[in-house]
Amino acid sequence: MSIIHINQIKSYLENNVFDKIDITDLGENLSPEDKKKQLLTRSLSAYCIQCLVDEPIEKITKYVIDGSMDNGIDCIFYSDTSNILYISQAKWHDSGNKTIDKGEIQKFIKGIKDLLNSRYDKFNEKLQSFKKTIDAALQHPNTNIKLLISYSTTNDLPEELHEDIQDFLIEMNDTSEVISYEVLNQSFLHRSIVRGTDTSPINEELILENWGYISEPYEAYYGIINASILSRIYEKYERKLFVPNIRSFLTDSEINTSIEETINSNPESFFYFNNGITFTTESITKKLTSGTNRNTGIFDCINLSIINGAQTVGSIARAGKKDPRNLDNTNVLVKIISLKDAKDDFQSKVTKAANTQNTVGSRDFITQDPEQERLKLELQIEGIYYSYKRGDLFSSESIGFDFEEAISTLSNYKGDIKLVTQAKRELGVLWKDVTKAPYKILFNPTLSSIELWNIVQIQRKIDKLLEEKRNDAVEKNALFLIHGNKFLSFLTIENIISENNIKKEFIDIETLNEKIMISLDDSISRLYISVEKIYPDDYLGNLFKTVSKCQTLYEDINEKNL
């Protein structure tokens, strides 16, 4: 244990965090020593979150709940830019080799379960004061949860405690990794403080292959850079490298996982698959020692920043930790823009543009499926507008719908709970390949335009009823209706179509109002009973994205109907 480092961490917390921590609940009888230890623990619980988000510390300290009835949780913070809910437990030790006790980890896990199930009565008034913020985070369909365990010693967390946390994550995540955890010990904390207090610019040397040059209106260089260079720079500066960027590296992004897989399995193709990286720099100078040809150039960059490509660089660095040899075979397209003669707002403009330009993806390739045009033309004859091309808009006065609404609705209609679950987890996977399943299960010659429009109308009625019920529901009931919406639609539609022929003629949706209401109420009752019986402690935001668990629930519901 480094006494020097722990004293530096303590000094940083005292000078930058202490005065932003609420200690009004500690009471007057607490000794100065005990009060300071409480301040250190609370400050640490907030600071460990700041290490991972680009937010001022005073914005995070408002969500410190450490104290009586904290239920094992010291701080909770939701980042709406990255859709990550951070939940931290911290322990401060002035000396020794202690980390966190097994009992404290178990209490932390129990508190997380209570939080995810909106059992707010288990928590203190501090948490109660911002439970609406937590509800908003838990109700967001794309929220991920990051558990942070921090302490002031250098020791590793005991393997037994890692196993306890892993068992909890396996129970909660199943096949969809919504919840993850990270351990932040003294080494991490000290390194983060050193980087955070370093206000000096990033001056680095970049080596570009096959480079090119643009002189007007702003000086810029472009070319190919080896991934090992990017990994070295990231390891050296981390978050500081992305200061002007819209977002920093998102460790648990599905896109980032895909980037890593390409590096590890097919590094030679990375250049062709990736969009590349954009740097800005105060000035850039090509070194004379690198020669005059365009094969290789060495460039001195002053005050370097990445304004687009944070996910690529972070994923490269993480892949390099697993097998650095793959980085030697991985090349990345790079663009370096000099701000030397640019206007003051140019960097912010280019940052925004670089991060918002549309790219061609699998969504655009559905235009190659002739079934889409067939459906559009058939519906057009009936005065119904179907838009399947991105950017193809119709007026609000038109009767119509678009491709995303169509495919989401069809996933609830085809009688396969796997499709429902997949659509809930990631709708875009359904159209990833328009030549095979699951896309071909949903869109094929047997799907009539009449059938499609009828089912869309039924789904809209279900959505409206669910919205009305959510507005009246609270806490876990609201979470159930939000995250279970597709499963409930699936059960309701299954019942409705068994009694109605929706394939041959257009229906008058108003005539089905009562049937839909009755069927939806019955679906809510049946599904809720099964969830409470089989998965009472599961986070609902993940439960309804997990195929095996949804299959179990569906089988349980069907058994009751036999």
C-alpha positions in Angstrom: 0.0 0.0 0.0 1.4 3.4 -1.0 1.0 5.9 1.9 2.1 8.7 -0.6 -0.7 7.8 -3.0 -3.4 7.4 -0.4 -2.5 10.7 1.1 -2.7 12.3 -2.3 -6.1 10.8 -3.0 -7.3 12.0 0.4 -5.9 15.5 -0.2 -7.7 15.6 -3.6 -11.0 14.5 -2.1 -10.7 17.0 0.8 -10.0 19.9 -1.6 -12.4 19.1 -4.4 -15.2 17.0 -3.1 -15.7 17.5 0.7 -17.6 20.8 0.5 -20.1 19.3 -1.9 -21.1 16.3 0.3 -24.2 16.5 2.5 -23.4 15.5 6.1 -26.4 17.0 7.8 -27.6 13.5 8.8 -24.4 12.6 10.8 -25.4 14.3 14.0 -23.5 16.5 16.4 -22.2 13.7 18.6 -20.0 12.2 15.9 -16.3 12.5 16.6 -14.2 14.6 14.1 -12.3 11.4 13.1 -15.5 9.5 12.4 -17.0 12.4 10.5 -13.9 12.7 8.3 -14.0 9.0 7.6 -17.7 9.3 6.6 -16.8 12.2 4.3 -14.0 10.3 2.7 -16.3 7.3 2.0 -19.0 9.5 0.6 -16.6 11.5 -1.5 -15.0 8.4 -2.8 -18.4 6.9 -3.8 -19.1 10.0 -5.9 -15.6 10.5 -7.3 -15.4 6.9 -8.6 -18.4 7.6 -10.8 -16.9 10.9 -12.0 -13.9 8.8 -13.1 -16.2 7.2 -15.8 -18.5 10.1 -16.8 -17.8 13.6 -18.1 -19.8 15.4 -15.5 -18.8 18.0 -12.8 -18.5 16.4 -9.3 -21.2 18.7 -7.8 -23.7 17.1 -10.2 -22.9 13.7 -8.9 -22.6 14.4 -5.2 -26.4 15.2 -5.1 -27.0 11.5 -5.5 -24.9 10.2 -2.6 -27.2 8.3 -0.3 -24.6 6.7 2.1 -25.9 6.6 5.7 -28.8 5.1 7.6 -31.0 2.8 5.4 -28.8 3.1 2.4 -29.4 -0.6 1.7 -25.7 -1.2 0.9 -25.6 1.5 -1.8 -23.5 4.7 -1.4 -24.2 6.6 -4.6 -26.5 6.4 -7.6 -26.1 8.4 -10.8 -27.8 8.3 -14.2 -25.9 9.5 -17.2 -28.6 10.4 -19.8 -25.9 10.9 -22.5 -24.7 7.3 -22.3 -27.9 5.8 -20.8 -25.9 4.2 -18.0 -27.1 4.0 -14.4 -24.1 3.9 -12.1 -24.5 2.3 -8.7 -21.5 2.5 -6.3 -20.3 1.1 -3.0 -17.1 2.6 -1.5 -14.9 1.9 1.5 -12.2 4.2 2.8 -9.2 2.7 4.7 -6.4 4.8 5.9 -4.1 1.9 6.2 -3.8 -1.9 5.9 -4.9 -4.2 3.1 -8.7 -4.4 3.6 -11.0 -4.1 0.5 -14.7 -4.8 1.1 -16.2 -7.4 3.3 -18.3 -10.3 2.0 -21.2 -9.1 4.1 -21.0 -5.7 2.5 -21.0 -7.1 -1.0 -24.1 -9.3 -0.1 -25.8 -6.2 1.3 -24.9 -4.3 -1.9 -26.4 -7.0 -4.1 -29.6 -7.1 -2.1 -29.9 -3.3 -2.3 -29.5 -3.4 -6.1 -32.3 -6.0 -6.3 -34.5 -3.8 -4.2 -33.6 -0.7 -6.4 -34.3 -2.5 -9.7 -37.7 -3.6 -8.4 -38.6 -0.1 -7.2 -38.8 -1.1 -3.5 -38.1 2.4 -2.4 -39.4 1.8 1.1 -36.2 -0.1 1.7 -34.2 3.1 1.3 -33.6 6.4 3.1 -35.1 9.8 2.4 -32.1 10.9 0.3 -32.9 8.3 -2.3 -36.7 8.9 -2.0 -36.0 12.6 -3.0 -34.9 11.5 -6.5 -36.7 8.3 -7.1 -38.3 9.9 -10.2 -34.9 10.2 -11.7 -34.2 6.5 -11.0 -37.6 5.5 -12.4 -36.9 7.4 -15.6 -33.6 5.6 -15.9 -35.1 2.1 -15.3 -38.0 2.8 -17.6 -35.7 3.7 -20.5 -35.5 0.7 -22.8 -31.8 1.1 -23.5 -30.5 1.8 -20.0 -27.4 -0.3 -19.0 -26.3 -0.6 -15.4 -22.7 -0.3 -14.1 -21.9 -1.4 -10.6 -18.8 0.2 -9.2 -16.9 -1.1 -6.2 -14.1 1.3 -5.0 -11.7 1.3 -2.0 -8.5 3.1 -1.1 -6.1 0.2 -0.8 -4.1 -1.4 -3.6 -5.2 -5.0 -2.9 -7.3 -7.0 -5.4 -10.9 -7.8 -4.5 -10.9 -11.3 -3.1 -11.8 -13.9 -5.8 -14.7 -15.1 -3.6 -16.3 -11.7 -3.8 -15.8 -11.6 -7.6 -17.6 -14.9 -7.7 -20.5 -13.6 -5.6 -20.9 -10.6 -8.0 -20.5 -12.8 -11.1 -23.3 -15.2 -9.8 -25.5 -12.2 -9.4 -24.8 -10.9 -12.9 -25.4 -14.4 -14.4 -28.8 -14.5 -12.6 -29.7 -11.0 -13.8 -28.2 -10.9 -17.3 -28.7 -14.4 -18.7 -27.9 -13.9 -22.4 -28.3 -10.1 -22.5 -25.5 -8.1 -20.7 -27.4 -5.2 -19.3 -25.6 -5.1 -15.9 -21.8 -5.1 -15.5 -19.4 -4.2 -12.8 -16.0 -2.6 -12.3 -13.5 -2.6 -9.4 -11.7 0.7 -8.8 -8.8 0.4 -6.3 -6.2 2.8 -5.1 -4.1 2.4 -8.3 -7.0 3.3 -10.6 -8.1 6.2 -8.4 -4.6 7.7 -8.1 -4.0 7.4 -11.9 -7.4 9.1 -12.6 -6.5 12.0 -10.2 -3.2 12.5 -11.9 -4.7 12.6 -15.3 -7.6 14.9 -14.1 -5.2 17.5 -12.6 -3.0 17.5 -15.6 -4.2 20.5 -17.7 -1.3 20.4 -20.1 -2.2 19.9 -23.8 -1.7 16.5 -25.5 1.3 16.8 -27.8 2.0 13.6 -29.7 3.8 12.3 -32.8 1.6 10.4 -35.3 2.9 8.2 -38.1 0.7 8.0 -41.2 1.0 5.6 -44.1 -0.2 6.6 -47.6 -0.9 10.1 -46.4 -2.5 13.0 -48.2 -2.7 16.7 -47.6 -5.4 19.5 -48.0 -4.4 23.1 -47.7 -7.6 25.1 -48.1 -9.8 26.3 -46.5 -8.3 24.6 -43.5 -5.1 22.6 -43.3 -5.7 18.8 -42.9 -3.8 15.6 -43.3 -5.3 12.1 -43.9 -4.0 8.6 -44.2 -3.7 5.2 -42.5 -2.5 4.8 -38.9 -1.6 1.5 -37.2 -3.9 0.5 -34.3 -0.9 0.0 -31.9 -0.2 3.8 -32.1 -3.8 4.6 -31.2 -3.7 2.1 -28.3 -0.5 3.6 -26.9 -2.0 7.1 -27.0 -5.3 6.0 -25.4 -3.5 4.2 -22.6 -1.5 7.3 -21.9 -4.4 9.9 -21.8 -7.7 8.0 -21.8 -10.7 10.4 -21.1 -8.6 13.5 -21.6 -8.2 12.5 -25.3 -11.9 13.0 -25.9 -12.6 16.3 -24.1 -14.2 18.1 -27.1 -16.1 14.9 -28.1 -19.8 14.4 -27.7 -19.2 11.3 -25.7 -16.3 9.3 -24.3 -15.6 5.6 -24.7 -18.7 3.5 -23.8 -17.3 0.3 -22.4 -20.4 -1.8 -22.7 -21.7 -0.7 -26.1 -22.7 -3.5 -28.5 -21.0 -1.6 -31.3 -17.8 -1.6 -29.4 -18.0 -5.3 -28.8 -18.4 -5.8 -32.6 -15.3 -3.6 -33.2 -13.2 -5.8 -30.8 -14.4 -8.9 -32.5 -13.2 -7.6 -35.9 -9.8 -6.8 -34.5 -9.4 -10.2 -32.8 -10.8 -12.3 -35.6 -10.2 -10.4 -38.8 -7.7 -7.5 -38.2 -6.7 -7.2 -41.9 -10.3 -6.2 -42.8 -10.7 -3.6 -40.1 -9.8 -0.7 -42.4 -12.6 -1.6 -44.7 -15.2 -2.1 -42.0 -14.6 0.9 -39.8 -15.4 4.6 -40.6 -12.2 5.9 -39.1 -11.1 8.6 -36.7 -11.1 12.4 -36.8 -8.5 14.4 -34.8 -8.2 18.1 -34.3 -5.0 19.8 -33.4 -3.8 23.3 -32.7 -1.1 22.9 -35.3 0.5 20.1 -37.2 4.0 19.9 -38.7 5.4 17.1 -40.9 8.9 16.1 -39.8 11.6 16.5 -42.5 13.2 13.2 -41.3 10.2 11.3 -42.6 11.2 12.0 -46.2 9.3 13.6 -49.1 7.3 10.7 -50.5 3.7 9.9 -49.4 4.4 6.4 -48.2 5.1 7.3 -44.6 4.9 10.6 -42.8 5.7 11.5 -39.2 3.7 14.5 -37.9 4.1 16.6 -34.7 0.6 17.5 -33.4 0.1 20.2 -30.7 -2.9 20.0 -28.4 -4.4 16.9 -30.0 -8.0 15.8 -29.5 -10.3 13.1 -30.9 -13.6 14.6 -31.9 -15.0 11.5 -33.7 -14.0 7.9 -33.1 -13.8 7.6 -29.3 -15.5 4.2 -29.5 -13.1 2.9 -32.1 -10.0 4.0 -30.2 -11.3 2.7 -26.8 -12.2 -0.6 -28.4 -8.8 -0.9 -30.0 -7.1 -0.4 -26.7 -9.3 -2.9 -25.0 -8.7 -5.5 -27.8 -5.0 -4.8 -27.5 -5.0 -5.9 -23.8 -6.4 -9.3 -24.8 -3.9 -9.8 -27.7 -1.6 -6.9 -28.7 -0.3 -8.9 -31.7 -3.6 -8.3 -33.5 -3.1 -4.5 -33.4 0.0 -4.8 -35.6 -2.2 -6.1 -38.4 -5.0 -3.5 -37.8 -5.0 -0.3 -39.7 -7.4 2.7 -39.3 -8.3 5.5 -41.6 -7.5 8.8 -39.9 -8.1 12.5 -40.6 -6.2 15.3 -38.7 -7.7 18.8 -39.0 -5.6 21.8 -38.0 -7.4 24.6 -36.1 -4.5 27.1 -36.6 -6.4 29.4 -39.0 -10.0 28.2 -38.3 -12.7 30.3 -36.7 -13.4 30.0 -33.0 -16.6 27.9 -33.5 -15.1 25.6 -36.2 -14.1 22.8 -33.8 -17.6 22.6 -32.2 -19.2 22.6 -35.7 -17.0 19.9 -37.1 -17.5 17.8 -33.9 -21.2 17.9 -34.3 -21.2 17.2 -38.0 -18.7 14.3 -37.6 -20.9 12.6 -35.0 -24.2 13.1 -36.7 -23.6 12.2 -40.4 -25.8 9.3 -41.5 -24.1 6.1 -42.7 -25.5 3.4 -44.9 -26.5 0.4 -42.8 -28.5 -2.8 -43.1 -31.7 -0.7 -42.6 -31.1 0.8 -46.1 -30.9 -2.6 -47.8 -34.5 -3.4 -47.2 -35.2 -1.3 -50.4 -33.8 -4.3 -52.3 -36.6 -6.5 -51.1 -39.4 -6.5 -53.8 -42.0 -7.4 -51.1 -41.6 -3.9 -49.6 -42.6 -2.3 -52.9 -45.5 -4.8 -53.4 -46.9 -3.9 -50.0 -46.5 -0.2 -50.6 -48.4 -0.3 -54.0 -51.2 -2.5 -52.7 -51.8 -0.2 -49.7 -51.5 2.9 -51.9 -54.5 1.7 -53.9 -56.5 1.6 -50.7 -55.4 5.1 -49.8 -52.9 4.0 -47.1 -49.4 5.2 -47.3 -46.6 2.8 -46.4 -43.0 4.3 -46.1 -40.2 1.8 -46.2 -37.3 4.0 -47.4 -35.4 6.1 -44.8 -36.2 9.8 -45.3 -39.4 9.0 -47.2 -41.9 11.1 -45.3 -45.7 11.5 -45.4 -47.9 14.2 -44.1 -49.6 13.9 -40.7 -52.9 14.1 -42.5 -52.1 10.9 -44.4 -53.3 7.5 -43.3 -50.1 5.4 -43.1 -47.2 3.9 -41.2 -43.5 3.2 -41.8 -41.2 0.2 -41.9 -40.1 0.3 -38.3 -43.6 0.3 -37.0 -44.5 -2.6 -39.4 -41.6 -4.8 -38.4 -42.0 -4.2 -34.7 -45.7 -5.0 -34.9 -45.1 -8.2 -37.0 -42.6 -9.5 -34.4 -45.5 -9.5 -31.9 -47.8 -11.3 -34.4 -45.9 -14.3 -35.8 -46.5 -16.6 -32.9 -42.8 -16.8 -31.8 -41.7 -15.5 -28.4 -38.1 -15.5 -29.7 -39.0 -12.9 -32.2 -40.7 -10.8 -29.5 -37.7 -11.0 -27.3 -35.2 -10.2 -30.0 -37.2 -7.2 -31.1 -37.3 -6.0 -27.5 -33.6 -6.4 -27.1 -32.5 -5.0 -30.5 -35.1 -4.3 -33.2 -32.4 -3.8 -35.9 -31.3 -7.4 -35.8 -34.6 -8.4 -37.4 -33.5 -6.7 -40.7 -29.8 -7.4 -40.5 -30.0 -9.7 -43.5 -33.0 -9.4 -45.8 -32.3 -12.7 -47.5 -33.0 -15.0 -44.5 -34.7 -15.3 -41.1 -35.8 -13.6 -39.0 -36.5 -11.0 -41.7 -38.0 -13.5 -44.1 -40.3 -14.9 -41.4 -41.8 -11.4 -41.1 -41.8 -10.2 -44.7 -42.5 -12.8 -47.4 -45.1 -13.4 -50.2 -47.7 -14.8 -47.8 -48.0 -11.5 -46.0 -50.9 -9.5 -47.4 -51.2 -5.8 -47.3 -54.6 -6.2 -45.7 -53.2 -8.4 -43.0 -50.3 -5.9 -42.3 -52.5 -2.8 -42.0 -55.0 -4.7 -39.8 -52.3 -5.8 -37.4 -50.7 -2.4 -37.2 -54.1 -0.9 -36.2 -54.6 -3.5 -33.5 -51.1 -2.8 -32.2 -51.7 0.9 -32.1 -54.8 0.3 -30.0 -52.9 -1.9 -27.6 -50.1 0.7 -27.3 -52.7 3.4 -26.5 -54.3 1.3 -23.8 -50.9 0.5 -22.3 -49.9 4.1 -22.3 -53.1 5.0 -20.3 -52.4 2.2 -17.8 -48.8 3.3 -17.4 -49.9 6.8 -16.6 -51.9 5.5 -13.7 -49.4 2.9 -12.5 -46.5 3.4 -10.0 -43.1 2.0 -9.4 -42.8 -1.7 -10.3 -46.2 -1.8 -12.0 -45.1 0.9 -14.3 -41.9 -0.9 -15.0 -43.8 -4.0 -15.8 -46.0 -2.3 -18.3 -43.1 -0.5 -19.9 -40.6 -3.3 -20.3 -43.3 -6.0 -20.8 -45.1 -4.1 -23.5 -44.1 -6.4 -26.4 -44.8 -9.6 -24.5 -48.2 -8.2 -23.4 -48.9 -7.2 -27.1 -47.9 -10.7 -28.2 -50.3 -12.4 -25.8 -53.1 -10.0 -26.6 -52.7 -10.2 -30.4 -52.5 -14.0 -30.1 -55.9 -14.0 -28.5 -57.5 -11.5 -30.9 -56.4 -13.1 -34.1 -57.6 -16.5 -32.9 -61.2 -15.1 -33.0 -60.9 -12.8 -36.0 -59.9 -13.3 -39.6 -57.7 -10.3 -40.4 -56.1 -11.6 -43.5 -58.9 -11.3 -46.1 -60.6 -8.0 -45.4 -59.9 -4.7 -43.8 -61.3 -4.5 -40.3 -63.1 -1.6 -38.5 -60.8 -1.3 -35.6 -63.5 0.4 -33.5 -65.5 -2.9 -33.5 -62.6 -4.6 -31.7 -62.1 -2.1 -28.9 -63.8 -4.1 -26.2 -62.2 -7.3 -27.2 -58.8 -5.7 -27.2 -59.4 -4.2 -23.8 -60.5 -7.4 -22.2 -57.7 -9.4 -23.9 -55.1 -6.9 -22.7 -56.3 -6.9 -19.1 -56.3 -10.7 -19.1 -52.7 -10.7 -20.6 -51.5 -8.3 -17.9 -52.9 -10.4 -15.1 -51.5 -13.7 -16.4 -48.1 -12.4 -17.2 -47.7 -10.5 -13.9 -48.6 -13.7 -11.9 -46.0 -15.7 -13.8 -43.3 -13.1 -13.4 -43.9 -12.8 -9.6 -43.9 -16.5 -9.2 -40.8 -17.4 -11.3 -38.6 -14.2 -11.5 -39.7 -11.9 -8.6 -36.3 -10.3 -8.2 -35.3 -9.9 -11.8 -34.7 -6.5 -13.3 -37.7 -6.2 -15.7 -35.6 -4.1 -18.1 -33.5 -7.2 -18.8 -36.0 -10.0 -18.1 -38.1 -9.2 -21.2 -35.0 -9.2 -23.4 -33.9 -12.7 -22.4 -35.2 -15.5 -24.7 -34.9 -18.4 -22.2 -36.8 -16.6 -19.4 -39.5 -15.3 -21.7 -39.9 -18.8 -23.1 -40.3 -20.1 -19.5 -42.9 -17.5 -18.8 -44.8 -18.2 -21.9 -44.9 -22.0 -21.2 -46.1 -21.2 -17.6 -48.9 -19.1 -18.9 -50.0 -21.7 -21.5 -50.0 -24.4 -18.8 -52.5 -22.4 -16.8 -54.8 -22.2 -19.9 -54.8 -26.0 -20.5 
